[in-house]
């Protein structure tokens, strides 16, 4: 079912991008939930992250016969589109085979929502991606981190860490997200939405 790619194979057919900020000070922050999920996926498949390539670190595997790359952009969050554009342009990735994972303040903590297209909302990483690749018809997985108590506390909220009780919810969401990635690759976004948006 799953396997590592042969060295002689070409680039990916599917690309799964987790959004976050590079650096230890951002580890486990709300804004880095995209990184946490692709890290968990890579660990679940006993893969390793490779060195920086096209403004990102990547891991490779096969899901059945489908070639998949996991990406963690190494730019700051607001320039995430640079990594996505490089990969899509070089390997001519179809929009319906792209999945971007990111945090969403408009969803309650721990909520997971898949969509096949849409705008960027208030998320600067998504805004960068849409601006760089000039399409909105790609899949995304939004993970709820809740809204700040005060609107002027947005930055400290997204760059802060989860409370102990919220972290318990998020860990379960991460497990569900790993399964949702497999479902997206194997079955497509519509079936993945039907399965995981109900949870």
N, CA, C and O of each residue as an XYZ file, in Angstrom:
796
protein
N       0.824     -1.209      0.000
C       0.000      0.000      0.000
C       0.860      1.262      0.000
O       0.672      2.149     -0.832
N       1.805      1.335      0.941
C       2.700      2.478      1.012
C       4.131      2.021      0.777
O       4.477      0.875      1.066
N       4.957      2.912      0.255
C       6.358      2.569      0.037
C       7.171      3.795     -0.287
O       6.627      4.856     -0.596
N       8.472      3.645     -0.215
C       9.368      4.736     -0.564
C       9.552      4.784     -2.075
O       9.452      3.764     -2.756
N       9.819      5.967     -2.584
C      10.018      6.129     -4.017
C      11.377      5.613     -4.454
O      12.360      5.727     -3.723
N      11.424      5.047     -5.643
C      12.700      4.652     -6.222
C      13.465      5.901     -6.641
O      12.861      6.894     -7.047
N      14.784      5.856     -6.545
C      15.607      7.011     -6.869
C      15.450      7.462     -8.321
O      15.621      8.640     -8.634
N      15.124      6.519     -9.202
C      15.044      6.844    -10.622
C      13.685      7.407    -11.045
O      13.512      7.802    -12.198
N      12.717      7.448    -10.116
C      11.404      7.938    -10.485
C      11.412      9.462    -10.587
O      12.264     10.134    -10.005
N      10.454      9.990    -11.332
C      10.359     11.434    -11.523
C       9.692     12.075    -10.313
O       9.531     11.445     -9.268
N       9.308     13.342    -10.473
C       8.726     14.093     -9.373
C       7.336     13.619     -8.982
O       6.864     12.585     -9.456
N       6.683     14.387     -8.110
C       5.410     13.945     -7.535
C       4.224     14.119     -8.469
O       4.228     14.960     -9.369
N       3.206     13.295     -8.225
C       1.894     13.491     -8.839
C       0.980     14.247     -7.872
O       0.122     15.027     -8.287
N       1.182     13.999     -6.577
C       0.411     14.646     -5.520
C       1.370     15.406     -4.613
O       2.483     14.957     -4.342
N       0.913     16.570     -4.149
C       1.714     17.368     -3.233
C       0.842     17.765     -2.044
O      -0.245     18.316     -2.215
N       1.334     17.478     -0.837
C       0.642     17.844      0.398
C       1.531     18.825      1.148
O       2.653     18.489      1.526
N       1.032     20.039      1.363
C       1.834     21.103      1.962
C       1.288     21.468      3.333
O       0.116     21.821      3.466
N       2.126     21.387      4.340
C       1.757     21.872      5.664
C       2.368     23.244      5.868
O       3.557     23.436      5.612
N       1.574     24.199      6.324
C       2.077     25.554      6.513
C       2.513     25.801      7.956
O       1.915     25.295      8.906
N       3.571     26.594      8.085
C       4.091     26.933      9.403
C       5.279     27.852      9.270
O       5.644     28.263      8.168
N       5.878     28.172     10.393
C       7.086     28.994     10.432
C       8.263     28.150     10.894
O       8.139     27.359     11.829
N       9.408     28.321     10.235
C      10.619     27.593     10.586
C      11.231     28.182     11.854
O      11.232     29.398     12.045
N      11.755     27.304     12.726
C      12.447     27.758     13.929
C      11.834     27.165     15.184
O      10.616     27.009     15.274
N      12.683     26.834     16.160
C      12.213     26.187     17.382
C      11.213     27.030     18.157
O      10.326     26.493     18.821
N      11.353     28.350     18.076
C      10.449     29.204     18.850
C       8.998     29.093     18.368
O       8.070     29.495     19.070
N       8.814     28.544     17.166
C       7.460     28.378     16.632
C       6.907     26.971     16.830
O       5.747     26.718     16.508
N       7.711     26.057     17.351
C       7.268     24.671     17.527
C       6.013     24.609     18.398
O       5.936     25.251     19.446
N       5.040     23.831     17.949
C       3.796     23.573     18.680
C       2.921     24.805     18.859
O       1.984     24.778     19.656
N       3.203     25.880     18.141
C       2.312     27.035     18.201
C       1.078     26.771     17.339
O       1.073     25.876     16.495
N       0.048     27.559     17.566
C      -1.191     27.372     16.803
C      -0.956     27.545     15.301
O      -1.524     26.820     14.484
N      -0.121     28.505     14.957
C       0.120     28.815     13.544
C       0.892     27.701     12.831
O       0.940     27.673     11.601
N       1.492     26.793     13.589
C       2.304     25.727     13.001
C       1.592     24.384     12.942
O       2.242     23.352     12.779
N       0.287     24.379     13.071
C      -0.429     23.105     13.061
C      -0.265     22.378     11.727
O      -0.304     21.148     11.685
N      -0.082     23.125     10.641
C       0.171     22.481      9.347
C       1.457     21.672      9.366
O       1.502     20.554      8.853
N       2.515     22.244      9.962
C       3.772     21.514     10.125
C       3.567     20.272     10.994
O       4.060     19.191     10.672
N       2.833     20.436     12.100
C       2.617     19.313     13.020
C       1.958     18.138     12.309
O       2.302     16.983     12.560
N       1.018     18.431     11.428
C       0.284     17.359     10.755
C       1.157     16.641      9.727
O       1.158     15.411      9.677
N       1.895     17.381      8.911
C       2.747     16.681      7.937
C       3.896     15.962      8.646
O       4.352     14.923      8.170
N       4.370     16.496      9.772
C       5.364     15.765     10.569
C       4.788     14.439     11.052
O       5.448     13.402     10.976
N       3.556     14.477     11.550
C       2.913     13.255     12.034
C       2.707     12.262     10.899
O       2.861     11.056     11.092
N       2.362     12.757      9.729
C       2.171     11.874      8.574
C       3.486     11.206      8.183
O       3.532     10.000      7.944
N       4.540     11.988      8.120
C       5.860     11.458      7.773
C       6.299     10.406      8.795
O       6.824      9.356      8.427
N       6.080     10.696     10.079
C       6.444      9.733     11.123
C       5.621      8.450     11.021
O       6.139      7.356     11.246
N       4.344      8.587     10.682
C       3.469      7.411     10.606
C       3.881      6.470      9.479
O       3.601      5.272      9.531
N       4.543      7.011      8.465
C       4.994      6.203      7.329
C       6.479      5.853      7.439
O       7.062      5.281      6.518
N       7.087      6.206      8.587
C       8.505      5.929      8.848
C       9.402      6.518      7.751
O      10.344      5.883      7.277
N       9.071      7.753      7.373
C       9.868      8.477      6.384
C      10.775      9.478      7.084
O      10.702      9.652      8.300
N      11.618     10.125      6.315
C      12.479     11.180      6.840
C      12.394     12.396      5.933
O      12.240     12.279      4.718
N      12.498     13.567      6.555
C      12.538     14.799      5.773
C      13.875     14.922      5.082
O      14.919     14.652      5.675
N      13.842     15.329      3.828
C      15.063     15.544      3.070
C      15.499     16.997      3.199
O      14.778     17.824      3.757
N      16.678     17.297      2.683
C      17.208     18.643      2.779
C      16.375     19.618      1.957
O      15.503     19.222      1.184
N      16.663     20.890      2.143
C      15.920     21.959      1.481
C      15.964     21.817     -0.039
O      17.021     21.603     -0.633
N      14.783     21.942     -0.650
C      14.653     21.848     -2.098
C      13.475     22.721     -2.513
O      12.372     22.562     -1.991
N      13.700     23.647     -3.452
C      12.634     24.535     -3.917
C      11.955     25.269     -2.753
O      10.728     25.273     -2.657
N      12.736     25.879     -1.885
C      12.213     26.652     -0.749
C      11.426     25.796      0.241
O      10.535     26.306      0.921
N      11.736     24.521      0.333
C      11.012     23.670      1.279
C      11.817     22.421      1.601
O      12.729     22.039      0.867
N      11.459     21.795      2.715
C      11.922     20.438      2.990
C      10.823     19.503      2.485
O       9.642     19.848      2.511
N      11.222     18.319      2.028
C      10.204     17.420      1.502
C      10.492     15.978      1.879
O      11.629     15.602      2.167
N       9.438     15.187      1.869
C       9.525     13.737      2.066
C       8.741     13.089      0.932
O       7.765     13.655      0.439
N       9.170     11.909      0.526
C       8.584     11.255     -0.639
C       8.092      9.857     -0.280
O       8.707      9.156      0.524
N       6.974      9.462     -0.888
C       6.497      8.094     -0.734
C       5.566      7.744     -1.887
O       5.174      8.604     -2.676
N       5.222      6.469     -1.965
C       4.201      6.001     -2.890
C       2.986      5.570     -2.084
O       3.118      4.867     -1.082
N       1.806      5.987     -2.518
C       0.545      5.511     -1.961
C      -0.117      4.721     -3.080
O      -0.618      5.283     -4.054
N      -0.107      3.369     -2.909
C      -0.356      2.476     -4.027
C       0.628      2.861     -5.125
O       1.833      2.807     -4.878
N       0.193      3.242     -6.308
C       1.152      3.571     -7.367
C       1.333      5.083     -7.529
O       1.963      5.532     -8.486
N       0.788      5.861     -6.604
C       0.802      7.315     -6.739
C       2.017      7.925     -6.019
O       2.286      7.631     -4.854
N       2.728      8.769     -6.741
C       3.909      9.411     -6.180
C       3.491     10.669     -5.420
O       2.839     11.557     -5.969
N       3.879     10.725     -4.153
C       3.438     11.803     -3.267
C       4.639     12.476     -2.611
O       5.572     11.810     -2.160
N       4.601     13.798     -2.566
C       5.586     14.562     -1.796
C       4.858     15.312     -0.686
O       3.796     15.895     -0.904
N       5.445     15.288      0.503
C       5.023     16.133      1.603
C       5.979     17.311      1.657
O       7.188     17.133      1.513
N       5.451     18.518      1.862
C       6.293     19.717      1.868
C       6.117     20.518      3.151
O       5.020     20.612      3.701
N       7.242     21.100      3.620
C       7.232     22.114      4.668
C       8.035     23.308      4.144
O       9.265     23.256      4.125
N       7.361     24.384      3.717
C       8.091     25.544      3.192
C       9.092     26.093      4.208
O       8.808     26.163      5.403
N      10.260     26.477      3.713
C      11.303     27.023      4.591
C      11.375     28.545      4.520
O      12.248     29.156      5.135
N      10.463     29.155      3.774
C      10.310     30.605      3.811
C       9.558     30.952      5.092
O       9.157     30.047      5.823
N       9.359     32.216      5.380
C       8.425     32.525      6.454
C       7.004     32.274      5.944
O       6.781     32.121      4.743
N       6.061     32.235      6.864
C       4.681     31.896      6.510
C       4.147     32.766      5.378
O       3.473     32.278      4.471
N       4.453     34.053      5.440
C       3.867     34.994      4.475
C       4.398     34.828      3.057
O       3.882     35.450      2.128
N       5.418     33.999      2.879
C       5.977     33.750      1.542
C       5.851     32.278      1.151
O       6.610     31.800      0.308
N       4.920     31.568      1.739
C       4.751     30.130      1.480
C       4.518     29.820      0.013
O       4.860     28.734     -0.455
N       3.941     30.759     -0.715
C       3.637     30.532     -2.114
C       4.853     30.284     -2.985
O       4.740     29.663     -4.042
N       6.023     30.762     -2.555
C       7.238     30.543     -3.347
C       7.535     29.059     -3.505
O       7.862     28.598     -4.599
N       7.420     28.313     -2.411
C       7.691     26.870     -2.454
C       6.670     26.148     -3.306
O       7.021     25.294     -4.120
N       5.404     26.489     -3.120
C       4.334     25.817     -3.855
C       4.458     26.089     -5.352
O       4.302     25.180     -6.167
N       4.735     27.328     -5.707
C       4.868     27.686     -7.114
C       6.008     26.921     -7.777
O       5.850     26.430     -8.895
N       7.150     26.812     -7.107
C       8.313     26.120     -7.665
C       7.984     24.663     -7.988
O       8.307     24.178     -9.072
N       7.347     23.970     -7.055
C       7.033     22.551     -7.240
C       5.997     22.364     -8.348
O       6.165     21.517     -9.226
N       4.938     23.148     -8.303
C       3.866     23.011     -9.292
C       4.376     23.306    -10.696
O       4.042     22.604    -11.650
N       5.188     24.352    -10.812
C       5.715     24.738    -12.118
C       6.664     23.675    -12.664
O       6.584     23.313    -13.838
N       7.554     23.180    -11.821
C       8.573     22.226    -12.290
C       7.958     20.888    -12.691
O       8.369     20.290    -13.685
N       6.973     20.416    -11.923
C       6.426     19.081    -12.155
C       5.014     19.088    -12.746
O       4.404     18.032    -12.913
N       4.498     20.273    -13.059
C       3.204     20.391    -13.711
C       2.108     19.649    -12.930
O       1.388     18.817    -13.482
N       2.001     19.966    -11.651
C       1.034     19.302    -10.773
C      -0.375     19.801    -11.075
O      -0.603     21.003    -11.202
N      -1.308     18.873    -11.186
C      -2.702     19.247    -11.413
C      -3.289     19.831    -10.134
O      -3.004     19.326     -9.048
N      -4.106     20.888    -10.235
C      -4.655     21.539     -9.041
C      -5.409     20.600     -8.106
O      -5.356     20.765     -6.887
N      -6.125     19.597     -8.676
C      -6.898     18.690     -7.825
C      -6.023     17.669     -7.102
O      -6.532     16.816     -6.375
N      -4.698     17.757     -7.303
C      -3.778     16.858     -6.606
C      -2.869     17.627     -5.636
O      -1.795     17.163     -5.252
N      -3.342     18.815     -5.262
C      -2.652     19.647     -4.286
C      -3.513     19.737     -3.035
O      -4.717     19.980     -3.128
N      -2.908     19.544     -1.862
C      -3.612     19.709     -0.587
C      -2.756     20.587      0.321
O      -1.601     20.263      0.599
N      -3.329     21.705      0.785
C      -2.635     22.611      1.685
C      -3.296     22.537      3.061
O      -4.521     22.597      3.170
N      -2.485     22.408      4.107
C      -2.989     22.246      5.472
C      -2.564     23.452      6.298
O      -1.387     23.809      6.332
N      -3.540     24.082      6.970
C      -3.223     25.303      7.709
C      -4.224     25.555      8.835
O      -5.284     24.932      8.894
N      -3.870     26.473      9.715
C      -4.693     26.835     10.858
C      -5.786     27.826     10.464
O      -5.625     28.600      9.520
N      -6.890     27.794     11.192
C      -8.010     28.688     10.885
C      -8.630     29.199     12.184
O      -9.129     28.413     12.990
N      -8.599     30.514     12.384
C      -9.158     31.104     13.607
C     -10.681     31.113     13.586
O     -11.310     31.321     14.623
N     -11.281     30.891     12.423
C     -12.739     30.925     12.308
C     -13.393     29.580     12.622
O     -14.618     29.460     12.581
N     -12.591     28.581     12.931
C     -13.102     27.279     13.346
C     -12.767     27.041     14.814
O     -11.722     27.471     15.302
N     -13.668     26.348     15.510
C     -13.397     26.004     16.907
C     -12.162     25.112     17.008
O     -11.809     24.409     16.062
N     -11.524     25.153     18.152
C     -10.308     24.364     18.361
C     -10.561     22.884     18.077
O     -11.494     22.287     18.613
N      -9.716     22.307     17.229
C      -9.791     20.883     16.936
C     -10.692     20.514     15.772
O     -10.695     19.358     15.349
N     -11.466     21.468     15.236
C     -12.315     21.157     14.088
C     -11.463     20.986     12.834
O     -10.524     21.747     12.602
N     -11.797     19.988     12.037
C     -11.106     19.718     10.777
C     -12.110     19.884      9.646
O     -13.180     19.274      9.660
N     -11.761     20.713      8.667
C     -12.646     20.910      7.537
C     -11.850     20.845      6.228
O     -10.839     21.529      6.066
N     -12.322     20.022      5.315
C     -11.726     19.906      3.986
C     -12.584     20.654      2.979
O     -13.812     20.641      3.067
N     -11.934     21.306      2.022
C     -12.638     21.989      0.939
C     -11.867     21.763     -0.356
O     -10.656     21.545     -0.339
N     -12.583     21.819     -1.477
C     -11.942     21.589     -2.770
C     -11.456     22.875     -3.416
O     -10.708     22.836     -4.393
N     -11.879     24.021     -2.876
C     -11.454     25.314     -3.421
C     -11.875     26.399     -2.446
O     -12.539     26.124     -1.447
N     -11.489     27.622     -2.735
C     -11.887     28.732     -1.880
C     -10.857     29.838     -1.884
O      -9.865     29.784     -2.611
N     -11.106     30.848     -1.058
C     -10.191     31.973     -0.937
C      -9.185     31.748      0.181
O      -9.017     30.635      0.680
N      -8.525     32.824      0.559
C      -7.479     32.732      1.584
C      -7.981     33.079      2.966
O      -7.307     32.788      3.955
N      -9.164     33.701      3.064
C      -9.635     34.167      4.358
C      -8.646     35.167      4.945
O      -8.172     36.064      4.248
N      -8.342     35.009      6.211
C      -7.394     35.915      6.877
C      -5.985     35.344      6.937
O      -5.111     35.912      7.591
N      -5.759     34.219      6.257
C      -4.484     33.513      6.408
C      -3.457     34.001      5.383
O      -3.664     33.868      4.177
N      -2.352     34.567      5.870
C      -1.341     35.132      4.979
C      -0.603     34.080      4.158
O      -0.206     34.347      3.024
N      -0.417     32.896      4.717
C       0.233     31.822      3.963
C      -0.595     31.407      2.767
O      -0.068     31.214      1.672
N      -1.902     31.269      2.981
C      -2.788     30.933      1.871
C      -2.868     32.074      0.863
O      -2.932     31.842     -0.344
N      -2.865     33.288      1.359
C      -2.886     34.447      0.452
C      -1.660     34.426     -0.457
O      -1.760     34.717     -1.649
N      -0.515     34.083      0.105
C       0.725     34.005     -0.673
C       0.630     32.917     -1.744
O       1.041     33.129     -2.885
N       0.094     31.768     -1.380
C      -0.014     30.657     -2.333
C      -0.925     31.022     -3.492
O      -0.564     30.837     -4.655
N      -2.103     31.542     -3.177
C      -3.058     31.896     -4.227
C      -2.480     32.974     -5.136
O      -2.678     32.940     -6.351
N      -1.773     33.922     -4.551
C      -1.154     34.985     -5.340
C      -0.078     34.444     -6.276
O       0.024     34.874     -7.425
N       0.717     33.506     -5.789
C       1.835     32.977     -6.572
C       1.388     32.043     -7.684
O       1.918     32.103     -8.794
N       0.409     31.170     -7.396
C       0.019     30.181     -8.412
C      -1.206     30.628     -9.212
O      -1.530     30.036    -10.242
N      -1.880     31.671     -8.735
C      -2.987     32.305     -9.457
C      -4.149     31.350     -9.726
O      -4.811     31.449    -10.759
N      -4.392     30.434     -8.803
C      -5.586     29.580     -8.862
C      -6.115     29.386     -7.440
O      -5.361     29.441     -6.468
N      -7.423     29.158     -7.341
C      -8.051     28.884     -6.054
C      -8.629     27.470     -5.984
O      -9.055     27.011     -4.925
N      -8.636     26.791     -7.134
C      -9.271     25.472     -7.224
C      -8.303     24.374     -6.842
O      -8.013     23.485     -7.643
N      -7.801     24.432     -5.613
C      -6.987     23.352     -5.070
C      -7.514     23.029     -3.678
O      -8.136     23.872     -3.032
N      -7.262     21.808     -3.220
C      -7.835     21.351     -1.961
C      -7.092     21.935     -0.768
O      -5.896     22.217     -0.822
N      -7.843     22.101      0.299
C      -7.241     22.597      1.527
C      -7.874     21.913      2.731
O      -9.046     21.536      2.715
N      -7.059     21.765      3.782
C      -7.511     21.212      5.049
C      -7.311     22.294      6.106
O      -6.186     22.679      6.422
N      -8.422     22.769      6.640
C      -8.370     23.815      7.661
C      -8.503     23.178      9.047
O      -9.355     22.319      9.273
N      -7.653     23.612      9.955
C      -7.665     23.098     11.321
C      -8.007     24.237     12.264
O      -7.309     25.250     12.299
N      -9.080     24.076     13.029
C      -9.523     25.131     13.924
C      -8.581     25.367     15.093
O      -8.168     24.432     15.779
N      -8.253     26.627     15.306
C      -7.434     26.995     16.474
C      -8.189     27.982     17.370
O      -7.649     28.452     18.372
N      -9.428     28.294     17.011
C     -10.212     29.230     17.801
C      -9.781     30.667     17.584
O      -8.670     30.933     17.125
N     -10.661     31.580     17.914
C     -10.382     33.005     17.743
C      -9.802     33.593     19.031
O     -10.077     33.092     20.121
N      -9.008     34.642     18.908
C      -8.500     35.313     20.104
C      -9.636     36.008     20.854
O     -10.663     36.351     20.269
N      -9.435     36.207     22.142
C     -10.452     36.884     22.945
C     -10.653     38.311     22.460
O     -11.780     38.802     22.398
N      -9.551     38.975     22.115
C      -9.607     40.342     21.583
C      -9.042     40.364     20.170
O      -8.071     39.666     19.881
N      -9.635     41.152     19.295
C      -9.174     41.226     17.909
C      -7.746     41.737     17.804
O      -7.019     41.350     16.889
N      -7.329     42.610     18.735
C      -5.977     43.159     18.666
C      -4.929     42.190     19.204
O      -3.740     42.509     19.238
N      -5.378     40.994     19.626
C      -4.454     39.982     20.151
C      -4.235     38.852     19.156
O      -3.808     37.763     19.540
N      -4.528     39.102     17.860
C      -4.454     38.039     16.852
C      -3.053     37.450     16.747
O      -2.893     36.230     16.745
N      -2.039     38.306     16.659
C      -0.669     37.811     16.461
C      -0.221     36.967     17.648
O       0.324     35.879     17.463
N      -0.445     37.452     18.852
C      -0.033     36.685     20.035
C      -0.826     35.388     20.149
O      -0.328     34.400     20.687
N      -2.058     35.388     19.645
C      -2.878     34.177     19.688
C      -2.336     33.110     18.750
O      -2.108     31.975     19.169
N      -2.128     33.460     17.483
C      -1.688     32.448     16.517
C      -0.261     31.987     16.792
O       0.093     30.853     16.469
N       0.559     32.849     17.381
C       1.942     32.466     17.686
C       2.091     31.902     19.093
O       3.197     31.593     19.535
N       0.966     31.770     19.793
C       0.994     31.159     21.115
C       0.758     29.658     21.034
O       0.423     29.129     19.975
N       0.936     28.981     22.155
C       0.735     27.534     22.211
C      -0.657     27.206     22.748
O      -1.306     28.043     23.375
N      -1.102     25.984     22.494
C      -2.403     25.536     22.969
C      -2.377     25.291     24.476
O      -1.347     24.926     25.042
N      -3.512     25.495     25.104
C      -3.648     25.101     26.512
C      -3.592     23.579     26.605
O      -3.685     22.893     25.587
N      -3.444     23.054     27.797
C      -3.361     21.595     27.963
C      -4.621     20.902     27.452
O      -4.545     19.872     26.781
N      -5.772     21.471     27.773
C      -7.027     20.847     27.331
C      -7.190     20.941     25.820
O      -7.650     19.997     25.178
N      -6.810     22.086     25.254
C      -6.889     22.230     23.790
C      -5.886     21.319     23.091
O      -6.156     20.819     21.999
N      -4.740     21.105     23.710
C      -3.725     20.244     23.091
C      -4.245     18.815     22.961
O      -3.930     18.122     21.993
N      -5.045     18.373     23.938
C      -5.635     17.036     23.858
C      -6.534     16.938     22.624
O      -6.490     15.946     21.897
N      -7.350     17.972     22.390
C      -8.208     17.996     21.204
C      -7.379     18.002     19.924
O      -7.699     17.302     18.963
N      -6.320     18.793     19.921
C      -5.489     18.932     18.725
C      -4.770     17.630     18.393
O      -4.633     17.287     17.219
N      -4.313     16.906     19.401
C      -3.624     15.633     19.138
C      -4.560     14.644     18.460
O      -4.140     13.903     17.572
N      -5.828     14.623     18.872
C      -6.800     13.748     18.199
C      -7.054     14.227     16.781
O      -7.194     13.420     15.862
N      -7.114     15.544     16.602
C      -7.313     16.104     15.266
C      -6.149     15.745     14.348
O      -6.352     15.443     13.172
N      -4.943     15.777     14.879
C      -3.766     15.416     14.079
C      -3.880     13.968     13.598
O      -3.568     13.670     12.445
N      -4.325     13.073     14.477
C      -4.514     11.677     14.073
C      -5.545     11.577     12.955
O      -5.346     10.844     11.986
N      -6.644     12.311     13.089
C      -7.676     12.297     12.047
C      -7.142     12.892     10.742
O      -7.469     12.423      9.651
N      -6.316     13.933     10.874
C      -5.766     14.594      9.688
C      -4.848     13.655      8.904
O      -4.847     13.675      7.674
N      -4.080     12.845      9.602
C      -3.208     11.878      8.933
C      -4.052     10.906      8.104
O      -3.698     10.579      6.971
N      -5.162     10.451      8.672
C      -6.051      9.557      7.925
C      -6.698     10.292      6.748
O      -6.906      9.716      5.680
N      -7.011     11.572      6.961
C      -7.649     12.354      5.905
C      -6.714     12.569      4.719
O      -7.164     12.616      3.574
N      -5.419     12.700      4.988
C      -4.443     12.836      3.896
C      -4.464     11.578      3.030
O      -4.506     11.662      1.803
N      -4.433     10.421      3.674
C      -4.503      9.163      2.924
C      -5.777      9.092      2.092
O      -5.754      8.684      0.931
N      -6.887      9.494      2.701
C      -8.164      9.444      1.982
C      -8.156     10.379      0.776
O      -8.662     10.022     -0.288
N      -7.593     11.558      0.934
C      -7.497     12.504     -0.187
C      -6.701     11.900     -1.340
O      -7.104     12.002     -2.499
N      -5.573     11.274     -1.022
C      -4.713     10.700     -2.061
C      -5.376      9.496     -2.728
O      -5.340      9.353     -3.950
N      -5.971      8.646     -1.925
C      -6.520      7.399     -2.450
C      -7.888      7.579     -3.101
O      -8.192      6.916     -4.093
N      -8.722      8.473     -2.552
C     -10.120      8.546     -2.969
C     -10.539      9.876     -3.573
O     -11.617      9.966     -4.161
N      -9.715     10.916     -3.444
C     -10.088     12.228     -3.945
C     -10.724     13.093     -2.871
O     -11.125     12.597     -1.819
N     -10.813     14.380     -3.142
C     -11.257     15.330     -2.131
C     -12.728     15.164     -1.765
O     -13.083     15.353     -0.602
N     -13.597     14.818     -2.719
C     -15.026     14.721     -2.416
C     -15.310     13.631     -1.390
O     -16.053     13.853     -0.434
N     -14.724     12.463     -1.584
C     -14.939     11.367     -0.625
C     -14.289     11.687      0.713
O     -14.834     11.361      1.768
N     -13.133     12.320      0.668
C     -12.473     12.714      1.922
C     -13.337     13.714      2.690
O     -13.450     13.625      3.913
N     -13.940     14.656      1.983
C     -14.834     15.620      2.622
C     -16.025     14.921      3.263
O     -16.380     15.218      4.404
N     -16.632     14.013      2.549
C     -17.801     13.298      3.069
C     -17.468     12.510      4.329
O     -18.291     12.391      5.237
N     -16.260     11.977      4.374
C     -15.868     11.170      5.519
C     -15.446     12.012      6.718
O     -15.848     11.722      7.844
N     -14.646     13.044      6.496
C     -13.999     13.729      7.620
C     -14.671     15.042      8.020
O     -14.455     15.510      9.137
N     -15.465     15.643      7.161
C     -16.144     16.865      7.562
C     -17.311     16.585      8.515
O     -17.824     17.502      9.157
N     -17.722     15.337      8.604
C     -18.812     14.957      9.512
C     -18.315     14.759     10.937
O     -19.091     14.819     11.891
N     -17.005     14.522     11.071
C     -16.459     14.188     12.402
C     -16.571     15.382     13.329
O     -16.169     15.303     14.489
